[in-house]
Amino acid sequence: MITGAIKSQVDQIWNAFWSGGISNPIEVIEQMTYLLFIKRLDELQTVKEKKAARTGQPIESPIFSPYQAHLRWSQFKLLGDAGSLYTLVAEKVFPFIKTLGGEDGQSTYAAHMKDARFTIPTPALLAKVVDMLDAIPMDDRDTKGDLYEYMLGKIASAGQNGQFRTPRHIIKLIVEMMAPRPGDSICDPACGSAGFLVAAAEYLYQHHRDEIYRDGESARRFNHDTFHGFDFDSTMLRIGSMNMLLHGVENPAIENRDSLSQGHASVEGQFSLILANPPFAGSLDYESCAKDLQQMVKTKKTELLFLALFLRLLKPGGRAAVIVPDGVLFGSSKAHKELRRLIVEEHKLDAIVSMPSGVFRPYAGVSTAILIFTKTNSGGTDHVWFYDMQADGYSLDDKRNPLAADQHASNNLPDILTRWQNRDGETARERTEQSFLVPKAEIVEKEYDLSINRYKQVVYEQVEHESPQTILDELKALESEIMLGMDELQDMLQ
């Protein structure tokens, strides 16, 4: 966790951008991303130099040549003149980072930086931000990542730009439920700022660090082959790539790709784990959408097409945990019913975690659920585990203030994880509890309706009220007391 002092420093940088003329929060993040990227390159070069000095070998794949030393953060931050600093960064450093790894395409970061624009408007603002960023201690791997997450959390207007950030604690819950392994090939086909991929990397680093860094090949696989993200927003691709870099993943496969398009229909059966919160607003033209997805489910609705896409992308035995709007669970259209039937009958539906409607506030108030399934191509659904999440640790209004994390009434997430990990013991639970199992036959009988309300039993408490006559008598007595009080006040004023 980053400290209050570091948060305060980030807030000051943010305010400096706003007062300096950059008010779009996405643009603020983007420009800060570039500067953090430049700073990170200098750190990587320093690590390479220390290793070369220790081993007595030449620097392996140097980022900066001796003639480019003036382009390093540690050098140009010392320039006392803001005008000279601005000229150097805008005309030398920024073009340099855009061409990094150009010929052999060694870095996804460099690929996304090619269309980047440097938009900091004044030398004074650049000098101020460089000084502020340099003052933030970012030596610790976790601090880098937490700092960047804190920055992303400040995109309050993101929903207006079509980018709904999935709350980090919900992402963490989903990743912990899926418990990725070092051998997994993990994909988010609508990755945005790469929140799911980052959380998966953190989980692997925390639980399987020795296995990841057992040898050079294992480390290479973790850094190059484990994480895959697709998005068609070039700004979010840059932000997502930097997010991964700051969390210690050197070169994830984050690609500029319209996941639903016909141009990428050949990509299938490649991933063992999909973690995603795909867009569920709007629709697509049939012409632009992959034909094989339309054969699976004939619809223009993006939320249904993405579910079909996940089934296509997964390897047999691959698992998916994705956020869907409630309409996917109970929609009555032919496409809705067919997709649910497909998952239940031809694959293995594992769980539905119903979430309260305030989870995505202030961006949206839509009710959502976590859908967990396994691609089998041969059925396998036996019982489906349902959980009725009623609290996620934060207030469910637009403010989303944190509540007592250790109390079940305000935070169901620890209970969800515990029950999920011991779901074999859930068979005895009643339908009146927060979690329970529903047999496949009952789901089929209800035409594959997956809404938790179709299966949960609600216990109503009998409440006895006073009779109307008693209530009227009490109101008359109160009114008499009020009138008596008014008379006493009147006497005091005379």
N, C-alpha and C positions, 0 to 999 in steps of 0.2 A: 504493500500500500504506500502511496506517496503521502508525504506529510502535508499538514496545512500550510506550511511555509512555501513548499513547492507549488501547491495549488494557487497560492496567492501570487507567486511569480508568474505562473501561466496566465492568471487573470489579468495581470498588469500588461503582459505581452498582447493579450487579446484586446485590451482597451487601447493599447498603443496603435494597433492596426485600425481600430474603429475611428479613433481620433485622427489618424493619419490618412483617412480617406478610403479604406477598404471595409465596407460594411456587410458584404455578403459572407455569411459564416463559412460556406463551402470554399470560397476563395481564400479566406483567412487560413483555414486548415491547409489548403493546397500550398500556399506560399510558405507556411511554417514547415510543411512537409519537405519542400525543396531544401530549405536551410538545414533541417535535421539530417537530410540525406547527405548534404555536403559535409556536415560535421561528422557523420558516421563514416564517410569515406576516409577522412583524415585519421579517425580512430583505427580503422582496418589497416591502413598503411603503417601506422605506428606498431600494431601487433606484428605485421610482416617484418618490419625492421628489427624488432626485438628478437624475433625467432631467428632471423638471419645472423644477428650478432651472437646469439647463443650457440648456434650450430656452426658458425664460420662459413656458411653457404651463401650464395647470392640471394637477394630478395626474390621470393617466389611470386610470379605474376604481379609485379608492382602496379599499383593504381596510378601513382604519380612518378614520372621520370625526374631525374635531378633538375631538369630544365623547367619542370612544372611545380617546383616547390612553392612558388609564390601563389599558386592556386589553392593551397591547403588552408583549411580553416585556422589552424594554429598560427599560420603566417599572416593572412590578410586581416585577422581580427585585431592585430597590433597596429594597423594603419590608423594614424591619428586624424587624418582628414576624411570627412564623410564623403566628399565628392570623389576622391581617389578610390575609396572603398566601393562606392556605387558603380563607378566605371569598370573596375576590375571584376566585380561579381557579375554585372549585367553583360559585359562584353567578352569576358574571358572564362570565368568560372562556370557560369550557366551554360554557355555553348559546350564547354568541356564535358560536363556531366551528361549532356544530351547525346554525346557521341560515344560514351563509354560502352565497351563491348560490342560496338557497332558491327564489325565485320563477321565475327563468328557468333554473334547473338548470344554471348555467354550469360547475359543477365536479363531476367524479365523486367527488372527495375529500369534498366537502360532502354529497353524496348518501349516501356510506357512513358519514359521521359522525353521521347523524341518529339511529341506534339505539345510538350509543356511550354507555358508562357510565363515569363518573369514579369509580374505586374506590380511589384512594390513601387509606388509612385515617386518617392523622394529619397535623396541621400540621407536626410536626417532620420527618416523612419527606418531605413535599412540599418543604419549605424546603431540606432536605439535597440532594435530587435536583436541584432547580432550580440550586442553587449548583454541583453537580458537572457538570451538562450545560452550564452557562454557561462552565465552565472549559475545556471541550474545544474546541480550534480547529477550526471547521467552515467556514472561508471557502472552502476549495478544493472544487470539484465532486467530484473523485474521492474526497477524504477523506470527504465525506458518505456517498457510496455504499458505500465500503469499511467505514465504521463501522457502517452499518446491516446489511451482510452479516455482519459479525462478530457483531453482536447476534443475528441470525437463526440463526447457527451454534451459538448456545448453547442452542437448543431441543432439549436432549438427549432429552426425553421425547416429542418430536413424534410418533414412530411410534405411541405408545400412543393418541394422539388422532386417528389416521387421517391424519396429515400427514407424508408422507415427503419430506423436503427432498432434491431432486436435488443431488448434490455440484456445487459451482460449477465445478470444473475439467472435469467431464463436460458440463455445460451449455455452457461456453466452447468445448469441442471441437466439439460439435454445431453451434453457431452458426457457427464458423469453417468447418466443412465446407459449410454451406449458403450462406455468404457473402451475407447479405441486401443488397438494393439500396434506395436511397431511394424508388423507386416501389413497393416491396412493401407489401402490406397483411398484417400479421403477426398471427397469432392463436394463443393457447394456451387451449383450451376447458376446461382444468382447471388454472387458473393459480396457485392457492395464493398464495405470497408473491411471485409474478411474476418468478421467477428467470430464466426463458427470455426474457421480454420485456425485462428489464433488460439481459441480456447482448446481445440484439439491438440495443438502443438504444446500448450502449457500442460495439459493432462499427460501427454506422453513424456514430456520432460520431467514431470514430477514423479510419475509412477514407473517409468521404464528408462531412466537416464542411462544406467549402466549398459543396458542392451543396445540403446541407440548409439552410444559411443564406444561399443565393444571393439570396433576396428574401423579402418578407413572406409570400407565399403558400406558398413551400417550407417555411418555418419553421412556419407554421400547420399544414401537412399533417403534418409530423413530430410535432408536439406533440398534434394532435387526431385524426388519421385513420390513422396508421400502426399503432398498437398496440391490440390487442383482447384482453381476457382475460375468461373466464367462470369463476365459482365460486359455490357456494351457501352457503359458510361466510362469514358476515358479518364475523367477526373477521379471517379471512385476506384478505378483500377490502380491509379498512381497512389491514392491514399491507402488502398488495401495492400499493395506491395510494400509500402513503407511500414505499415502496421506489422506485417509479417517479419520484415527485416529487424525492426526494433524489438521483436519478441524472439529473435535469435534464429529464424529460419532464413538461410542465405539466398536460396533461389527457387521459390515455389513456382509451380506452373500456373501462373495467373494470366489468363488470356482474354483478349478482346473478342468476345463471341456472343452472338445472339443465340442462346441455347435452344430456342424453339424453331429456329429457321431451317429451311430445307437444306441450306448449305452445310449444315453440321449433322445431317441425318445419319451419316455413316458411323458416327461415334456411338458405340454401344458395348455393353458388357465389359467395361474397363475398371469399375470401381467396386470396392468392397464395403464402403460406408459413405452414405450421403447424409449431410447435415445441412438443412436449408430453411430459409423463410422466404419463399418465392413471392413475387408480386401477386397480389390478388385484387387488382383493380383493373378495369378495362377489358378489352378483348382484342383479338388479332384478326387480320384478313386471312382468309383461307389460302390465298395465293402465296403469302410469305411463310406459312407454317409448314413444318416437315410433314410430308404425306403419311409417313408411317405412324406418326402420333395421331393423325386424324383417323387412321384405320383402327387404332386402339380405342379412341373416344372421339366421336364426331361432335365437336363443339368449338366455339371461339373463346371460351372462358379460359383465361391464363392459368387460374388455379388448378383446373382439371388437366390442362395440357402439361403443366409442370409435373403433376403426379404421374402421368403417362410417361413423361420424359425420364423420371427417376427410375421407373421400372425398366426402361430401355438401357439406361446407363449402368445399372447395377450388374455385377457378375451374379451367376447363380449362387445362392447362399449369402449374397450381399445384403446389408441391412440399411434401412433409412429411418431417420427421425426428422420429421418436417413439421412446420407450423402451417396450419390451414385455417381458413375462415370456417365458422360453424356451418355455413351453407353447404360445404362439401359433405358434411356428415349426414345431412337430412334432406338435401335438395331433391325435388321430385321429378326433375327432368330425366329423359331417357339417358342422357350422357352421365348425369350424376349417379343414377342407379347402376348403370353398366360398369362404371369405374369402381364403385364399391364392390359390386359382385366379382369383378376381376381380381381385386386384391384379396377378398375373402375366400373365393373358390379356387383360384389358380395359383395363389401365393399364400403367405402366412401373415395374417394380421395379428400383431402382438399386443398393441395397447392403444388406448385413447386417453389422453390426459386433458380434460376440459379446463380451460383457463377463464378467469373472470374478465369481463369486458374492459376493465381499466388498465390492463397490462400494457397496452400500447399508447396510453395517454402520455403527453398531450397531443400526439400525432393523430390518433384515431381511437374511436370508442368501440370498434368492432369486436365481437366475441370470437375467440379463436380456440384452437385445440392443438395438442401435439399428437401427431399420427406416427406410430411406429410399426414398421412392417419389414418382412424378410422376403426377398425374391427367391422363389423355389421352382417355379414353372410346373409344379406338381401338387399344389395345394399344401395342406398342413395346418390350416386354422382349426384349432380345437376349442379353446376358450379364449376370449378376448378380455384383457384386464382394463378396467375403467377406473379412473380416479377423478374425483370432483374437487379440483383446486379452488379454494375459496379465498385464499390470501397468499400473496407472494412476497411479503416482507415490506411492502411499501403501500402508502395510501393509494386508493384506486381513483383519485381525482387527478386533475391536471398538474397538481404540484408534485405528486409522487414522492412524498416525504418518507424517509425510512421509519419503520416501526420496530418494535422489539423483536430482534432476530431469533431469540431463544424461546419464544412463546408460540405454540402451535396456532392459537387463534389469529395471530397476525402474520404467521409465516408457515405455510404448509410444505415448503420445499424439502426440508430434511426428512419429513415423514414420507413424502413421495418417493425419494431415493431409497429409503430404508425398506418400504413396502415392495418397491419394484425389485430390489435385489433379493428379496425373500418371497417373491410372488407365488412360488410353489405352495407356500403356506396360506395363501389367500382363499382357498376353496371354502373354508368354513365361514367366511364373512357374509353378513346379511346385506341385502340390497339397501338397507337404510344407512349403511356406513359410507365413509368417504370413498373407499375403494372396494371393488368386488369383481368377480369373474362372471362373464356371461357366456354360456355355451353357444357354439356356432349355430346349432339348430334353431335357437330362439332368434338369432340375428337374421337367419334366412327367412324365418316365419314373418318377421317384421319388414320384409323386402329390403334387407341390408341397410336399414336405418341405423346409423351409428351415433345418434344423439344420446348422450347419457341420460337425458330426461325420459327416454323411452323405457329405460331399464331400472332406474333408481326409484326406490320407494320412499315417499316422503311421509314422515310421521307428523300428524297434526295434533297439537296439544289442545285439549278442550279448555276454553276460557269462559268463565262465568262472569257475566256483567250484572251490575245493579239494575233493578227495574227502572223503567222511565220515570215512574212516579217518585222513586227515591232520589233519582238524579235531579228532578225538578225541585224537590224539597231542599236539597243541598244548595242548588243555585239560588233559591229564594233566601236561604239563610245567609249565604255569602253576600247577596245584594243588600240585605238588611245591615250587615256589618259595614259594608262600604258606605252606605248612606249615613250610618251613625258616625263614621269617621269624618265624613264630609261636613256633617253638622258641627262636630267639635272644632274642625278647622275654621269653619265660618265664624264661630263664637270667638276664637282666638284672634281673628283678624278685625273684629269690631272694636 
